[in-house]
Amino acid sequence: MSISLKRRHLLTAMTAFSFALYGCSRSDELENIRGIDMSGADIGHDFLLTGTDGKQHALADFKGQAVLIFFGFTQCPDVCPTALFRAAEVKKMLGDDGDQLQVLFVTVDPERDTPEVLQAYVSAFDPSFLGLYGDLAQTRKTASDFKVYYEKVPTGSSYTMDHTAITYVYDKDGQLRVALRHTQSVEDYAADIRQVLSL
């Protein structure tokens, strides 16, 4: 296993542990979920970022839909494409309910992920997916608000990004409900998202 991959697994484990602490006040509305119950957690209340549709977006823009948010970057070799492919598969598994799920991909690499690059990347997985970006300061603030870690790691003449590999799920009222681990299956994701959609 590469050092970078080991670091990613460690980041995922550390983040999952910290989320278990944040979400310790569990909601009676979610039962037997497969991810981490984040109901009442004091993180990720909102964001203000630009979308690949050219508009500024906040969580309120998606009221009436469940929202799935993942932080990553387009040159990610494995974690990010896997996360977006899984999100596309989840939408298919949900059938007609998939139209009630909005997937958001927030880049942690705005220096390379231009709007055009980001749009081409997310739409390759599903045309309804929306890429979000900000400048370096907005990216830092948003990641901090969502307790997402990321770091630029030099690789010869270029660089890669290490980042937290957790997916957040919000209910139709914009309340954070579940954190899903990267190691979980499509079936796990779909089961928890169905619960969130039923709230």
C-alpha positions in Angstrom: 0.0 0.0 0.0 1.4 3.4 -0.9 2.2 6.1 1.7 -0.5 8.3 0.2 -3.1 5.5 0.3 -2.2 4.7 3.9 -2.5 8.4 4.8 -6.0 8.4 3.2 -7.1 5.4 5.2 -5.8 7.0 8.4 -7.6 10.3 7.6 -10.9 8.4 6.9 -10.6 6.5 10.2 -9.6 9.7 12.2 -12.5 11.7 10.7 -15.0 8.9 11.3 -13.9 8.8 14.9 -14.3 12.5 15.4 -17.7 12.5 13.7 -18.8 9.8 16.1 -18.1 12.2 18.9 -19.8 15.1 17.1 -22.9 13.1 16.4 -23.2 11.5 19.8 -26.6 13.0 20.4 -28.5 10.6 18.2 -31.9 11.3 16.5 -34.8 9.0 17.0 -35.8 9.7 13.4 -33.0 7.5 12.0 -32.9 3.8 12.8 -30.2 1.3 12.1 -28.3 3.5 9.8 -25.1 2.2 8.3 -23.2 5.5 8.3 -22.7 7.9 11.2 -25.7 9.7 12.6 -24.8 13.4 12.4 -28.2 14.7 13.5 -27.6 17.8 15.7 -23.9 17.9 14.9 -22.5 21.5 15.1 -20.7 21.4 11.7 -21.4 22.0 8.1 -24.3 24.4 8.5 -23.9 26.2 5.2 -21.6 27.3 2.4 -21.4 30.0 -0.2 -19.6 28.8 -3.3 -19.8 29.1 -7.1 -21.3 26.3 -9.1 -20.3 25.0 -12.4 -23.6 26.4 -13.6 -22.1 29.9 -13.1 -24.3 30.7 -10.0 -23.5 31.2 -6.4 -24.9 28.5 -4.2 -25.8 27.9 -0.5 -27.6 24.9 1.1 -30.9 26.8 1.0 -30.8 26.6 -2.8 -31.5 22.8 -2.6 -34.4 22.9 -0.1 -36.8 20.1 -0.9 -34.0 17.8 -2.0 -31.7 15.5 -0.1 -28.1 16.7 -0.7 -24.9 14.6 -0.9 -21.7 16.5 -0.5 -18.2 15.2 -1.1 -14.9 17.2 -1.1 -12.1 16.2 -3.5 -10.3 17.2 -6.7 -10.4 16.3 -10.4 -6.9 14.8 -10.6 -7.6 12.4 -7.8 -6.5 8.9 -8.9 -8.9 6.7 -7.0 -11.0 8.1 -4.1 -12.8 10.9 -5.9 -13.8 9.0 -9.1 -14.9 6.1 -6.9 -17.0 8.4 -4.8 -18.7 10.0 -7.8 -19.3 6.7 -9.5 -20.9 5.3 -6.4 -23.1 8.4 -6.1 -24.3 7.9 -9.7 -25.0 4.2 -8.9 -27.0 5.3 -5.8 -29.1 7.6 -7.9 -30.0 4.7 -10.2 -30.7 2.4 -7.2 -33.1 5.0 -5.8 -35.2 4.8 -9.0 -37.7 7.7 -9.2 -36.5 9.0 -5.8 -33.1 9.6 -7.3 -34.5 12.9 -8.7 -34.8 14.1 -5.1 -31.1 13.7 -4.5 -28.6 16.5 -5.5 -24.9 15.5 -5.6 -22.4 18.3 -4.9 -18.6 17.9 -5.5 -16.6 20.6 -3.7 -13.0 21.0 -5.1 -10.1 21.4 -2.6 -7.8 22.2 -5.6 -9.3 25.4 -7.0 -5.9 26.3 -8.5 -6.2 23.5 -11.1 -9.9 22.8 -11.0 -11.2 25.6 -13.2 -14.9 25.8 -13.8 -14.6 24.2 -17.2 -12.4 21.3 -15.9 -14.8 20.8 -12.9 -17.9 20.8 -15.1 -16.5 18.3 -17.5 -15.4 16.1 -14.6 -18.6 15.9 -12.6 -20.9 15.7 -15.6 -19.0 12.7 -16.9 -20.5 10.8 -13.9 -24.0 12.3 -14.1 -25.3 15.4 -15.8 -27.2 16.5 -12.7 -24.1 16.5 -10.5 -22.9 20.0 -9.6 -19.3 21.1 -9.0 -18.6 23.8 -6.5 -15.5 26.0 -6.1 -14.2 29.1 -4.4 -10.9 30.9 -4.1 -8.2 29.6 -1.8 -9.7 31.5 1.2 -13.2 30.3 0.6 -12.0 26.8 0.1 -10.1 26.9 3.5 -13.2 28.3 5.3 -15.6 25.9 3.8 -13.4 22.9 4.5 -12.9 24.1 8.1 -16.7 24.6 8.6 -17.2 21.0 7.4 -14.3 19.6 9.4 -12.7 18.5 6.2 -8.9 18.1 6.1 -6.9 18.6 2.9 -3.2 19.2 2.2 -1.1 19.8 -0.9 1.5 17.1 -1.3 4.4 17.7 -3.7 5.0 14.9 -6.3 8.1 15.8 -8.3 7.3 18.8 -10.5 3.6 18.8 -9.6 1.5 18.0 -6.6 -1.4 15.9 -5.4 -4.0 16.5 -2.6 -4.6 14.4 0.4 -8.1 15.0 1.8 -10.8 13.6 4.0 -12.9 10.9 2.2 -16.2 11.3 3.9 -19.6 12.0 2.2 -22.2 14.1 4.0 -26.0 13.6 3.5 -28.4 16.4 4.3 -32.2 16.1 4.5 -34.7 18.1 2.5 -34.7 20.9 5.1 -30.9 21.4 4.8 -30.1 19.6 8.1 -27.0 17.4 8.2 -28.1 13.8 8.9 -25.5 11.2 8.0 -21.7 10.9 7.3 -20.9 8.0 5.1 -17.4 6.4 5.0 -15.6 5.8 1.7 -15.2 2.1 2.6 -19.0 1.6 2.6 -20.9 0.0 -0.3 -23.4 1.4 -2.7 -26.1 -0.5 -0.9 -25.1 1.1 2.4 -25.3 4.5 0.9 -28.6 3.9 -0.8 -30.2 2.5 2.4 -29.2 5.5 4.5 -30.2 8.0 1.8 -33.6 6.4 1.5 -34.1 7.0 5.2 -33.1 10.6 4.9 -35.5 11.1 1.9 -38.3 9.7 4.0 -37.9 12.3 6.8 
